[in-house]
Amino acid sequence: MNPRWRPSDTRHVQQPGGLARPGGEQHVRRSVSSPLRVIVVLGMVAAQVALVCVWRLVTMVRRGTVFSHAAFRYVDGVIGAIVAAALLWFTVTALNAPGQRDDPGVTVIMGGVGLGILGVALIVLVLRMLLAQAVARDVEAAQM
């Protein structure tokens, strides 16, 4: 226990509604706007969808069933989650843009990050096309 602390020294105690200050004034915390909260929740949902789909694909790889038509559902889920994340990021960029009139470079960088996220979706789409070719070859080989 701190020897200089006295029980009557409770000036900086957290109270509901703000931080109590010695003068009795309350420090009101700014809350995050509602659209941003909705975007964060939707982003978390998109991340969970992507993680579950990747988990199911890894399970299919372990079982040796990844070269089947059932895998396309999960690959499409990953692509959809990545595109949704990019759209949410562009929404955050649009909400942030009016506050960046003095320094528009931040908005340009945020837009570039959004394009990078869409680039990841494009790479996964190309991998889906390769999976489609591999499934077709696997079916063709099984018929021989």
Secondary structure, DSSP 8 states (H G I E B T S, - for coil): --TT--TT--TT-EETTEEE-TTS-EE------HHHHHHHHHHHHHHHHHHHHHHHHHHHHHHT--SSTTHHHHHHHHHHHHHHHHHHHHHHHHHHGGGGSS-THHHHHHHHHHHHHHHHHHHHHHHHHHHHHHHHHHHHHHH-
